[in-house]
Amino acid sequence: MIKIKIQNIDEIVQQEKSWLVSKVAPLVVDVERKVEEAIVKQLEEVFLEKNIIAEIRIEKE
């Protein structure tokens, strides 16, 4: 089993969106979940390219 904990969610959101969105979004959206979903999607794409069959799940602590 491989576990990945994203330590800099706020920085990632600021890189991808404006500063205002990074401050307001957590009030309306589960930002951590959205970042996790984006990372999982990227991992799935890389795995697909390499013919790696894997199950990737997002689990809450």
Sequence and secondary structure as in RCSB ss.txt:
>XXXX:A:sequence
MIKIKIQNIDEIVQQEKSWLVSKVAPLVVDVERKVEEAIVKQLEEVFLEKNIIAEIRIEKE
>XXXX:A:secstr
      S HHHHHHHHS HHHHHHHHHHS HHHHHHHHHHHHHHHHHHHTT          
